[in-house]
């Protein structure tokens, strides 16, 4: 018995094979191009993504089931008949609908999206992007006139193209701002608000079940799980009960905490209620979600500026923390996500002096990302008390300086995962359950305990955040 997970992420597609004894291996990995046709626009080529998914599946050999996780809020249009993409993928980072969102805010529509979808008005979510496609894509308009338009997130496109089933799982649907969190169906009022024709959207289904069959080089294989990437990571961490949570530090940083059968609606804290997963035949499990738009992307940006050469060079520093030297960095290079939801905020160093060198600038970036993650985790603690350690993963979780600073900010033990593949692991575990063959797996963790009280620095950082807001 073996399954594969296809982890279709923001920068690459990779496949992980998991056997029934809990042993796993990466079978293939392919990076894809990032396209920036205009300032603030971020796109992917959907045909490239499809080719990469197929290559990853074919490289994995014979398996019993497939699970697919997706980027979440990235979306596109395609033809219901030919299954060909009609637009590029508009990536979750894309800001082209900022003006649309601002107009909806001025018209006081945010109360509606918060009440029904549990989400604030923000270009991050799929709804405004899908509305933009309807207004601006001649190909989409032509397909709509023929009754052949499909609109949705990338998971639905992948499944429709590869298995012939035009469906999206409930976790991904909950990230669109078009699904009613209480009915678990597309909401007519929300669709009308964003100008998205409801009859072009995929059906909403549970996270595990029958998603159809993919023809591979090794024969037909059923797809038995589909889920948004951050929820997959939550499952891969072993988070199952209320109060269990994790933070993933990838391109952005995303915190999720399980709230069980209870839907916590706390717009006053800037937190997002979402669906963690729904297994076939069971009720949904809910979670709280909070995202930092720029995490490792800020480090890649700094590296591109020449502030450092190799990532191993920024794991330890001989100088005091940048915050102790009066230097603060707000990582709002793509705006501020949770709990501020301000896409007009911009990144900034504050407290710069002639004494500061590149290493202090890098320290400040690492510290700023840690402070932002602490903002979200502290807000979650006001909803669901959690006293245990905070597990983390992603590339930045391997940076010793960063993880120790995060532990100091949170005032609690931080446990970096010993393996970097928990998103794919979670997807594979769900795929195995989808064929009624659950696999036991528990990741190992490192340990960093608090050593310095960072409460004063946290207050200084929040002051800097206030100064960075509404800058654009």
SVG drawing of the C-alpha trace seen along z (x, -y; Angstrom):
<svg xmlns="http://www.w3.org/2000/svg" viewBox="-28 -58 58 60">
<polyline fill="none" stroke="black" stroke-width="0.4" points="0.0,0.0 1.4,-3.4 0.0,-6.8 1.4,-10.0 0.8,-13.6 1.1,-16.2 2.1,-19.5 1.3,-22.2 2.8,-25.3 3.5,-28.9 6.9,-28.3 7.1,-24.5 5.2,-21.2 6.6,-18.2 5.4,-14.6 5.9,-12.7 5.3,-8.9 4.2,-7.5 4.2,-3.8 2.0,-2.0 4.9,-1.6 5.2,-5.5 8.3,-5.7 8.3,-8.5 10.4,-9.9 10.3,-12.9 9.9,-11.4 10.0,-14.5 10.1,-18.3 9.8,-21.0 9.9,-24.7 7.6,-26.8 8.0,-30.4 6.6,-33.4 5.2,-36.0 4.8,-39.7 3.1,-41.3 2.3,-44.6 3.2,-46.1 1.2,-44.2 0.2,-41.4 1.5,-37.8 0.6,-35.0 1.4,-31.4 1.0,-29.4 -1.8,-26.8 -0.6,-24.6 2.9,-24.5 1.3,-23.6 -0.6,-20.7 2.5,-19.4 4.4,-19.5 1.7,-17.7 1.6,-14.9 5.4,-14.6 5.4,-14.3 2.7,-11.6 4.4,-9.6 7.8,-9.8 6.2,-8.2 5.7,-4.7 2.8,-2.5 0.6,-3.7 -2.9,-3.1 -4.2,-6.6 -3.3,-10.3 -3.9,-13.4 -3.5,-16.9 -3.0,-20.1 -3.2,-23.5 -2.1,-27.1 -5.4,-28.2 -6.5,-31.5 -5.0,-31.3 -7.6,-31.0 -8.4,-31.1 -11.1,-30.5 -11.3,-27.5 -13.5,-25.9 -16.0,-23.4 -16.0,-21.4 -12.3,-21.4 -10.9,-21.8 -8.4,-24.3 -7.4,-27.3 -8.8,-30.6 -6.7,-32.8 -3.5,-32.7 -3.6,-31.6 -4.0,-34.8 -1.8,-34.0 -2.9,-34.7 -0.2,-37.4 -1.8,-39.4 -3.0,-42.9 -4.8,-43.9 -8.2,-44.1 -7.1,-46.5 -9.2,-49.3 -12.2,-47.1 -11.8,-46.0 -11.4,-49.6 -14.6,-50.6 -16.5,-47.7 -15.2,-48.8 -16.3,-52.3 -19.8,-51.0 -19.8,-49.1 -19.9,-45.6 -17.3,-44.2 -19.9,-43.5 -21.5,-41.1 -18.4,-39.2 -17.4,-38.9 -20.9,-37.7 -21.3,-35.1 -17.8,-34.0 -15.9,-35.0 -13.4,-36.9 -12.6,-40.6 -12.5,-42.4 -9.0,-41.8 -7.5,-41.2 -5.8,-38.1 -9.0,-36.0 -10.3,-34.6 -13.7,-36.3 -12.5,-39.7 -10.0,-38.0 -12.8,-35.8 -14.9,-38.9 -12.0,-40.6 -11.8,-37.7 -15.4,-38.1 -15.0,-41.8 -11.7,-41.7 -11.2,-38.4 -12.7,-38.3 -12.1,-34.5 -14.0,-34.1 -16.9,-36.3 -17.1,-34.2 -17.2,-30.9 -19.9,-32.4 -22.0,-33.3 -21.8,-29.7 -22.6,-28.3 -19.2,-26.7 -17.4,-28.9 -15.7,-27.4 -14.4,-29.6 -12.5,-28.5 -9.4,-27.9 -6.6,-25.9 -7.6,-22.6 -10.9,-22.5 -9.1,-23.2 -6.6,-20.4 -9.4,-17.9 -11.6,-18.8 -8.7,-18.5 -7.2,-15.3 -10.2,-13.4 -13.2,-15.0 -14.7,-16.0 -15.3,-19.8 -15.3,-20.0 -13.5,-21.9 -13.1,-20.7 -14.7,-22.6 -11.4,-23.9 -10.4,-25.6 -13.9,-26.9 -13.8,-28.5 -10.9,-30.6 -12.7,-32.2 -15.1,-34.7 -17.9,-33.1 -18.8,-30.2 -21.2,-30.6 -19.4,-29.1 -22.6,-28.0 -24.4,-26.4 -21.1,-25.2 -22.5,-26.2 -21.9,-29.0 -23.7,-32.1 -25.9,-33.9 -25.5,-37.3 -21.7,-37.0 -21.4,-35.9 -23.6,-38.8 -21.4,-41.2 -18.2,-40.2 -19.9,-39.7 -19.2,-35.9 -21.8,-33.7 -22.6,-31.0 -23.4,-28.5 -19.8,-28.6 -18.3,-27.5 -17.4,-23.9 -19.4,-21.8 -18.2,-21.9 -17.4,-18.5 -15.6,-17.0 -11.8,-16.8 -11.7,-13.1 -13.7,-10.9 -14.0,-10.1 -12.4,-12.8 -12.2,-10.6 -9.3,-8.8 -6.1,-10.0 -4.6,-8.1 -0.8,-7.7 2.1,-6.0 1.5,-3.2 -2.2,-2.8 -5.3,-4.5 -5.1,-5.8 -7.9,-7.3 -7.7,-10.8 -9.0,-10.4 -8.1,-13.7 -8.0,-17.4 -7.2,-20.2 -5.7,-23.7 -2.0,-23.6 -2.1,-25.2 -4.8,-22.9 -2.8,-20.0 0.2,-21.1 -2.1,-21.3 -3.1,-17.7 0.5,-16.7 1.6,-18.1 -0.8,-15.8 -3.1,-18.6 -6.5,-17.0 -8.0,-18.5 -9.2,-22.0 -6.2,-24.2 -3.7,-22.3 -2.0,-24.7 1.0,-25.3 2.8,-28.0 4.3,-27.4 7.0,-29.8 7.1,-29.7 6.8,-32.5 4.3,-33.9 3.7,-32.7 0.5,-31.0 -0.8,-30.1 -3.7,-27.7 -5.3,-26.5 -8.0,-23.8 -11.3,-24.9 -13.1,-21.6 -16.8,-21.7 -17.1,-25.3 -16.9,-28.2 -15.1,-31.1 -16.1,-34.4 -13.8,-37.1 -13.5,-39.9 -12.6,-42.2 -9.3,-40.3 -8.7,-40.1 -8.8,-36.3 -10.4,-34.2 -12.7,-31.3 -12.1,-28.6 -12.6,-24.9 -9.7,-22.7 -11.0,-19.6 -14.1,-17.5 -13.7,-13.8 -16.2,-11.9 -19.4,-11.2 -18.4,-13.4 -19.1,-17.0 -16.5,-19.7 -13.7,-20.5 -13.1,-24.2 -10.0,-26.3 -8.7,-29.8 -6.4,-31.2 -4.0,-34.1 -1.5,-34.9 1.6,-37.1 2.0,-37.8 5.8,-38.1 8.1,-35.7 10.8,-33.9 10.0,-36.2 11.5,-39.0 14.7,-37.1 14.9,-36.3 14.3,-40.0 17.2,-40.9 19.4,-38.3 18.6,-39.8 19.7,-43.2 23.1,-41.7 22.6,-42.0 23.9,-38.4 25.2,-35.6 24.2,-32.3 21.3,-31.4 23.6,-29.5 25.4,-32.8 22.3,-34.2 21.6,-31.4 23.6,-33.0 24.8,-36.6 27.5,-37.9 25.8,-41.2 22.8,-41.9 19.3,-41.7 18.5,-44.5 15.5,-45.5 17.9,-46.1 19.8,-48.4 16.7,-50.4 16.2,-48.9 12.8,-47.6 11.7,-46.0 8.0,-45.7 7.7,-42.9 4.8,-44.5 6.3,-44.2 3.0,-43.0 0.8,-44.7 -0.3,-43.5 -2.4,-40.5 -3.9,-39.2 -4.8,-40.9 -4.5,-44.3 -5.8,-43.5 -4.2,-46.6 -3.0,-46.0 -1.9,-49.7 0.8,-49.1 4.3,-48.9 7.6,-47.4 10.0,-49.6 13.1,-49.8 12.8,-52.2 15.6,-53.5 18.3,-53.3 21.6,-54.9 25.1,-55.2 26.2,-52.5 23.9,-49.8 25.5,-47.2 23.9,-44.6 23.9,-42.0 21.7,-44.2 19.3,-44.8 19.0,-41.0 18.5,-40.5 15.7,-43.1 14.0,-41.2 14.1,-37.9 12.9,-39.6 10.1,-41.4 8.7,-38.2 8.8,-36.7 7.0,-39.6 4.3,-39.4 3.8,-35.7 3.5,-36.5 0.8,-39.1 -1.3,-36.4 -0.6,-33.7 -1.4,-36.1 -4.7,-37.0 -5.6,-33.3 -4.9,-32.8 -7.8,-35.1 -10.2,-32.6 -8.8,-29.2 -6.4,-28.8 -3.3,-26.8 -0.5,-26.3 1.6,-23.7 4.6,-24.3 4.2,-26.0 5.2,-23.7 6.6,-25.3 7.8,-24.2 8.9,-25.7 12.3,-26.9 12.7,-29.6 12.1,-27.0 15.6,-25.8 17.1,-29.2 18.3,-28.9 18.4,-32.7 14.8,-33.1 13.3,-30.2 15.0,-31.3 13.8,-34.9 10.2,-33.6 10.3,-31.5 11.4,-34.7 8.6,-36.7 5.9,-34.1 7.3,-33.4 6.9,-29.6 8.7,-26.7 8.9,-26.5 9.3,-23.2 10.7,-23.2 9.7,-20.1 12.6,-17.8 11.2,-17.2 10.2,-19.9 7.4,-18.0 4.5,-18.2 2.1,-19.8 2.6,-16.8 2.6,-14.4 -0.8,-15.7 -2.2,-15.3 -0.8,-11.8 -2.3,-10.8 -5.7,-12.1 -5.4,-10.3 -4.7,-7.0 -7.8,-7.6 -9.7,-8.2 -9.1,-4.5 -9.9,-3.3 -6.3,-2.5 -5.0,-5.0 -1.3,-5.3 0.3,-6.1 2.8,-8.9 4.1,-11.4 6.8,-13.9 9.8,-14.6 10.6,-18.1 13.4,-20.2 13.1,-22.4 13.8,-26.1 12.8,-27.6 12.4,-31.3 15.6,-32.9 14.9,-36.7 11.8,-38.7 10.8,-40.5 7.7,-42.2 9.3,-45.7 10.5,-45.0 7.0,-43.7 5.5,-47.0 8.1,-48.9 7.3,-46.7 3.6,-47.4 4.3,-51.1 6.3,-50.6 3.5,-48.7 1.1,-51.6 3.5,-53.9 3.7,-51.6 -0.1,-51.4 -1.9,-53.1 1.4,-54.2 0.6,-53.3"/>
</svg>
